């Protein structure tokens, strides 16, 4: 049953990410806004989920399944490498710093928000 919950959540998260990727074109052709958006919102939501409830069937479905496939660390890395290879130093540095620090900050704020409900 746990695997089915994770699989259904993963299916829905991947579809949601695909939909968002098609709605958010890169900014000025260099800043991967879709990946940035899903990774930051996913960081906040996972932090919120962990703050609001102890591990359960819902955390399997939402945390591991949905948010695990909704966010995309590997795509972030490929996009970042591509920017460095194309010598787009400023967008690459901004993308890297905003993604890492923004993700950590939003996960922390999500966690605090979930705990305070």
C-alpha positions as CSV (number, residue, x, y, z in Angstrom):
1,X,0.0,0.0,0.0
2,X,2.8,2.4,0.8
3,X,4.4,1.9,-2.6
4,X,1.1,2.6,-4.3
5,X,0.7,5.9,-2.3
6,X,4.2,7.0,-3.3
7,X,3.6,6.0,-7.0
8,X,0.3,7.9,-7.2
9,X,1.8,10.9,-5.5
10,X,4.8,10.7,-7.8
11,X,2.6,10.5,-10.9
12,X,0.6,13.6,-9.8
13,X,3.8,15.5,-8.9
14,X,5.4,14.8,-12.2
15,X,2.4,15.9,-14.2
16,X,2.1,19.1,-12.1
17,X,5.8,19.9,-12.8
18,X,5.3,19.2,-16.5
19,X,2.3,21.6,-16.6
20,X,4.3,24.3,-14.8
21,X,7.3,23.9,-17.0
22,X,5.1,24.6,-20.0
23,X,3.7,27.7,-18.4
24,X,6.9,29.4,-17.2
25,X,9.3,30.1,-20.0
26,X,12.9,31.0,-19.1
27,X,13.4,34.6,-18.2
28,X,15.4,36.4,-20.9
29,X,16.2,33.0,-22.3
30,X,18.7,32.2,-19.6
31,X,17.1,31.9,-16.1
32,X,15.2,28.6,-15.8
33,X,12.1,30.0,-14.1
34,X,10.0,26.8,-14.1
35,X,12.6,24.7,-12.3
36,X,13.3,27.6,-9.9
37,X,9.6,28.0,-9.1
38,X,9.0,24.3,-8.5
39,X,12.1,23.8,-6.4
40,X,11.3,26.8,-4.2
41,X,7.6,26.1,-3.8
42,X,8.4,22.4,-3.2
43,X,11.0,23.3,-0.5
44,X,8.4,25.4,1.3
45,X,5.7,22.8,1.0
46,X,7.9,19.9,2.1
47,X,9.0,22.0,5.1
48,X,5.4,22.8,5.9
49,X,4.4,19.2,5.6
50,X,7.2,18.1,8.0
51,X,6.2,20.9,10.4
52,X,2.5,20.1,10.4
53,X,2.5,16.3,10.8
54,X,4.6,13.4,12.0
55,X,5.5,10.8,9.3
56,X,2.3,9.1,8.1
57,X,0.6,7.8,5.0
58,X,0.1,11.4,4.0
59,X,3.8,12.2,4.2
60,X,4.5,9.2,1.9
61,X,1.9,10.4,-0.6
62,X,2.7,14.1,-0.4
63,X,6.3,14.3,0.7
64,X,8.0,11.4,-1.0
65,X,5.6,10.9,-3.9
66,X,4.2,14.2,-5.0
67,X,6.9,16.6,-3.8
68,X,9.7,14.2,-4.6
69,X,8.7,14.2,-8.3
70,X,7.4,17.7,-8.3
71,X,10.8,19.2,-7.4
72,X,13.8,18.4,-9.5
73,X,17.4,18.6,-8.2
74,X,18.8,16.9,-11.3
75,X,17.3,19.3,-13.7
76,X,18.5,22.2,-11.6
77,X,22.1,20.8,-11.9
78,X,21.9,20.2,-15.6
79,X,20.5,23.8,-16.2
80,X,23.2,25.2,-14.0
81,X,26.0,23.3,-15.8
82,X,24.6,24.4,-19.1
83,X,24.7,28.1,-18.0
84,X,28.3,27.7,-16.9
85,X,29.3,26.0,-20.2
86,X,27.6,28.9,-22.1
87,X,29.6,31.3,-19.9
88,X,26.4,32.9,-18.6
89,X,28.1,33.6,-15.3
90,X,25.7,36.1,-13.8
91,X,22.5,34.2,-14.4
92,X,24.2,31.0,-13.4
93,X,25.5,32.4,-10.1
94,X,22.1,34.1,-9.4
95,X,20.3,30.8,-10.2
96,X,22.6,28.8,-8.0
97,X,22.6,31.1,-5.0
98,X,18.9,31.9,-5.1
99,X,18.0,28.2,-5.5
100,X,20.2,26.9,-2.7
101,X,19.7,29.7,-0.1
102,X,16.1,30.3,-1.2
103,X,15.2,26.6,-0.9
104,X,16.8,26.3,2.5
105,X,15.1,29.5,3.7
106,X,11.7,28.5,2.3
107,X,11.9,25.0,3.8
108,X,12.7,26.5,7.2
109,X,9.8,29.0,6.9
110,X,7.5,26.2,5.8
111,X,8.5,24.1,8.7
112,X,7.9,27.0,11.1
113,X,4.5,27.7,9.5
114,X,3.5,24.1,9.8
115,X,4.5,23.9,13.5
116,X,2.5,27.1,14.3
117,X,-0.8,25.9,12.9
